[in-house]
């Protein structure tokens, strides 16, 4: 068998594109298809994203509505408190008008003014505003504003408030207005 000639096999390629290479240029690349479970997961994800966006939009609208309602409520509260404060001050105004009418009698006028000062201070105190009395105390820059120094003879008055030019006020722990004071300076 060795003397036999090798068998020649001829192959005829019947693939149409193997003969015509221009087919490659005309061929459409098929759209990549996902397995069905991937398609299902993809559609579920898109649906969840749409629902989430809708929910987020609704939450933003609810938040805006709540913010507007809260703002209106705050404005109403401020208006009520403002009216309450001003109503209390009208009593002081009435008393000052009575004092002007009674201005012929100096003692009565002085007494009327003193009563009005007391009434006004009581109204401020009822609103939580109290006067700061730093006289004789060591100077505290958080409560008072020093507008000058005064020479003093006693060393214990050094850096202490010796004169109050304008009272200071606070509302609770909050400083409303610092006192304007003169501070003693010992020259020994």
Order of alpha helices (4+ residues) and beta strands (2+ residues): alpha-alpha-alpha-alpha-beta-beta-beta-beta-beta-beta
